[in-house]
Each structure stands twice: as C-alpha cells, then as structure tokens.
Amino acid sequence: MNIARTKTAKTYSPLIAIGILSSFFWGSLAFTQNLDLTNPENQKILGVSFMDNFNTAKPIMAIPANQLIEESAYQIADYYVAEQLKTRGSIAGYKIGTFTKGEYDNGPVDGLSGPITGVMFTNGIHKNGAHISVDCCNMSFVEADFGAVVKSEAINNAKSDLEILAALSGFIPFIEMPDLIQPLEGGTNVSGIATNYDFKNAIIGDLITTEPTNEWIKRINNFSFTMTNEAGELLAEGKIEDAYEPIYRVRNMRDRLLLRGRQLKAGDILSLGNMGAIRPLKENLYFDASVRPVFRGNIATVSYINLDPSGTKTVSVFIDR
C-alpha cells in the first residue's frame, strides 16, 4: 500500500484510552507536550487503545509528526501487534510500502530511515473469492497488490536476486483491503508505522511456482495487470515495470525486518505493495475521486497477465453491500 490522500478532513470524536490509565482521555490530552511517546508505558497504552478503533471501525486521533520518531512508532506497533495476536490468529507474514527504488540510498527521508513494514495476521488472510463487507472499516479500498511466499529461511542470508528467488516458493495474486484508522489530516508515514501500516484484510490466489532462473526474473519484472468488476468493466490496468521490481522489494523487506530482529521463515507471505490501482469502497475524503474513483460493483478481480507460462492468473473479492 502506498497512497496519497487529499481534500479536507472530517472531524471525529476522541477515543478513550484503555489499560492502566483507563480514565485518561487521549482525544483531549494524548498529544500534549507532557506526553512522552518514548516512554514504554505510554507506548503500550496507545498501542492497546488502537484495538478499540480497529474493532469499531472508528478513526484514532492523529499523532502529530513532531511527537513521534520512527523507533518509537515501531515500539507502539509492537504493543498493537501483541493485542491483535490475541484475536487475529498468528503472524502470516509482512507488508512493505511507502518507497520507490533508491529513495533511501542517500539517508533518511521525512523521518524514515527506510520503507516501512507491517505485520499480517492469519485471520486477515482470505482465500480467493472471499466476502468482505462494505462496512468493514473506517476507510478501506480494493488494492491491486502482488505477493510472494517464503520457501526457506535461506532468504535471510541470500545475496543475489537468483538466491532470493531460490528461497521463495513463488508469487501469489494478492488483493489488499486495509483499514485506515488514522484521520486524513495530521497523519504521517511515521504514524502509519504505529498503526501497523493499517493491515486488516487480504485476499490471495493460488501460488505461482517459480524457479531461480533469469527467465523467471524477467517474467516477474514485466507482467501486466488489470482490475475489473463482475460486468467486465475495466477499472484499472498497468504494468509491474511501472510500479516496482518484486525481488528488490523482497530484499528491502527482508533487510528492514532483520534490522528489527525479525527473521523470515518458511510459509511467510510477503505483500509487496500497490501496483497502481486503488478503488475505495465508499465516497470519502481520503482520495481524489478523479484519480482513485469509488469501486462500483460487487466483485473485484485482479488479473496477472504474462506472468505464469500456463496463462493469466486471477484473484477476486466479493463486496457485500
């Protein structure tokens, strides 16, 4: 997921923090100069409090950019992830975004030392043809994504592109449907870390098995995609070469996770990010409708063309209205 948000923000009700300071109102007090978000106690209260917003599909208060650094954001995310693991199954894998090739080669950008990552949960990974309610979230959308599956822990030490490819079982058609619980105005990519990069739902297709060859690297760097609805209306189209190089993203995700002490393991699903198509479920203030119009229809299908030698592969999600 890599999004640009526009227009004017709504005004939302404050959330009530939970934990050892259950009577403390974050909406009015959380982001005063007296609150130290480097303090583990405060980080835990904030991270735990996000679950109420996640469960009720209501936005949090924005975390001002000048009050949160990258390190603290990941620490808050760790508490939020720990809460999610109580009800959302186990860790299914990771997602990455907010970067283009070479963006961080010369040092940090906008407070980030590199692309941000989030944790995905087994209860949020759904099979092809899954049903998702149009009212699932504060703000969700159908995103044409692309995924990889880890075959072995050799990926943690792989050097070349072919070695990385050898450590993957293959790639999967992938639709992500996150929940943006941050308000439009005031949030940043750093605060997006704290909310675990907004992961909620993903729909995956069948594994496309790959081999560690230059031919397969060429294929995964050059396929095209479309997004359509059940009427066959073309909603978006593009090419992976205009979005990113998949192996480059796998490498960056691996490196970012290793910096935080997280090793990839066999079976991990890796969400590599938006290929260029986002369609919101509802009218909203987050996106410019001329660029990202609302999804019209009941079934969204993303097709991957000229990737698998056996033919076009697809993944679909049913939107329950």
N, C-alpha and C positions, 0 to 999 in steps of 0.2 A: 504494500500500500504506500502510495506516495502522492499526496493530494495537495491542492491549492484551494483555500477557502476564501470566499468573497462575500460582499454585501454586509448588511448591518446585523449585529447580534440581537437575539431576543434577551429579555430579562427573565431570569429564572429564580425560583425560590432557593434559599440557602439550604444546605444539607446539614444534618445533625451528626456530629462525630460520635463514634462509639468506642468502647474499650474502657480503659481505666479513668478516662475523663468524659464519661457518658453525658454529662450535663453541659459540656463545653460546645458552644455553637461555632462551628468552623465558618459558616457563612458570614458571620459578622466579625469574628476575631482571628480566624486561622492565619491570615496573611498580614498581620500587623508586624511592625518592626521587632516586636518582642518574641515572636515565634521563631525558633531555631530549627530549620528543616535539616540540619546536620546532626541533630540530636536523635539517637535511635528510638527513644520513647515517643517523640513526636512523629517520627517517620512511621512507626508501627501504627499509631492511632490513625494517621492519614491513610496509609495503605489498607488497613482493615475497613475503614469507612467507605472505601470505594465499592465494596461488595453491595451495600445498600443501593447505590446508584445503578450498579450492574443489574441487580435483581429487579429493580423497579423501573428501569429504562428512563432514568432521570439524570440530567447533567450535573456534574460537580461544579463547584466554584473554580474559576480559572486560577492557576498557580502562576503568579507573576514571574516573568523571566529573570528578574533581578534577585529573586529569592530562592532560586533552585539551580544547583550545579549538576552536571552530568553524574558524578559519583553518587550524590545524594538521591538523585532520581532513580537510579538503579537499586539503591538500598530500599527506597519506598516500594519500588516494583517487586522486590523480593518478598516483602510482607504481604503485598496484594496477591502475588502468585501463591504464597503459602495458604492464604484464605481460599483462593479458587480451588486449590487441590483438595480441600475438604469436601467439595461437592461436584467438581468438574472432572473427576477421574484422575488419570496420571498425565505426565508430560508426554505429549505425542510428537513434539518437535519444536521448531523455532521459525520465526519470520524475520525478514530484514527489509529495510527500506530507507527512504529519505536520502538517497545519494545517487550520483552518476559516476561513471568511471573516472578515476583520477581526482575526484573532488577534494579528498583529504590528503593528497600527496604532499602538499606544502604546509600541513599543520591543521589545527582545529578550524572549524567553520561554524560561526554562530553558536559558540559554546559547546560544540560537539567535537570530540576527537576522532570520530569516525561514524559510519552508518549505525543506526540504532536497531536493536533486536528486541523481540518479544517472545514469550513462551506460548505455545499452543497446547491445548488440553484434549484428551481423548474424547470427552463428552461433547466437544465442539467440532469434531471431525465427523462428517456425514458422508454416506455413500452417494454415488451418482443417483439423481432422481429424488433426493430428499426434499421434504416440505419445510419451508420457513415462513412464519407469519409475517405479514406486512407490518404488524405492530410489535415485532420482536425487540425493538431497540429504541433508544433515544434518537439515533441517526444511523441508518445502515444503507448499504448500497450493494449492487452486484458488481464485482470487480473481476475482470479477466486477468487471472493470475497464472503462474506456472510453478510447478513444484518438483522437487527431487526427493528420492528416498535413499537413505544411507544403507550400504551393504555391510560395511565392516568398520571397525574402529581405526583401520589403517588411514582413514580420511584425516585423522588428527595430525598425522605426520607427512601426508602426501605433499610432494613438491610441485611436480609438473601438472599441466592440465590433464594429461593422459593418466597420471597416477590418481588424481582426484576422480576422474571418470571411472577408473577401475574400482574405486572404493564406493561407488554408487550402484544400487540395483537398477536404477533407471530414473525416468521422469514421469510425472503424472499430470493429466489435465486437472486444473485447480481453479475453483471459484472461491474467492474470499468474500464474506459478508460480515465486516466488523461492526462494532457499536461505538460510535464516537460519543463518549460521555463527557468530553470537555466541551465547554461552550465555544461558540465561534470566536468571540473576541477575547484576547488575553492569553490564549494558549500558545505554546511553542512546541517545537520538536523535542526539546528537553523535557517539558512537562508530559509529552506523549510517552516518554520512557516510563514515567511514574505510573501511568495507567496501562502498562504492559502493552503499549502500542495498539490498544483498543481491540485485541483479539476477542471474537465471540464465536463465529461460525465459519466453517469452510466445507466445501463440497468437493470431493475428489473422484476422479475417474480411474480407469484401470491402468495399471503400471505399464509403461512403455519401456521394455527391457533394452538396455544399451550395452555396447561393448567398448572397451578402451581403444578406439581407433580414431584416426584423423577424419575418416568419413563420418563418424558419429559426431565429432566435434563440429564439423561443417554443417551437419543437419540441425543440431540444436542451436546453431548461431544464425540460421537462415530460414526457419519456417515462418509461415504466416498464420493469422488467426482471424476469426470473425465472432461477433456476438449477434445472436438472432433471438426473436421470440417465437411463440408457437405458430404464429401466422407466417413465419418465414421472413419477416421484416428484418432487414439488415440494420442493426443498431450501432455497430462499430466494426472496424476492421483495421488491420495493421500488420506489421512485421516485427519479429523479435529483434532483428538487427537495428531497428529504430528505437528500441526500448532498452536493451541491455544484453550482455553476454552471460548466459546462465552459469558457466563454470566460474567466471570472475565473481559472480555473486555468491556462489557456494564457498569459494575461497575466502571472501571477505566475511561471510557469516561465521565460518569456522574460526577464523582469526579473532574476530570480536568476542566470540564465546570463550575461546581459550584464554583471552586476557582476563576474563571474569571467572576462570577456573571451571568452566563447563566444557566437558568433552562430549563430542558427538558419539552416538552408539548405533549399532545396527537397528534398523527399523525407524529411526528418526525421520520425520517428514520435514522438509525444508521448503518454506514458502518464499519464493524469490521476488515477489512483488508485482505490481501492476504493469501489464504490458502496454496499456494505453487506452483502456476502456473502463469507465466507472459510470454506473447508472443508478442514481438514488431511488429508493423505494417510494419516497413521497416528496411533495413540494417542500423546499427547505431554504434556509438562509446560508447554508454552508458552501454551496456551489453556484457558480454562474450557470444558469439553465441553458444558455446558448452554447456552452462548452460541454456540460455534463447534464443533459436533459433527464427528466424522470423516466424510469423504466415503465413502459406501457406493455401490459400483457400479464400472463400467468406463468409462463415457463421461459426461463432464460437459458440459452445454450451457447457455450463457448466451444468453437471448433478449432482444432490444431491441424493445419494443412501442410503437407510435405515434411512432416516430422518423422512419422513412423513409415517405414517402407511398405507396410501392409495396407496403408490407407489412412484417411482422415480419422482422427480420434476426437471424441466429444465428452463434455460433462455438462449436466443440466441441473437446474434447481427449480422447484415449483414454489411460486409465491402464493400463499394462502391469503386471500383478501376478505 
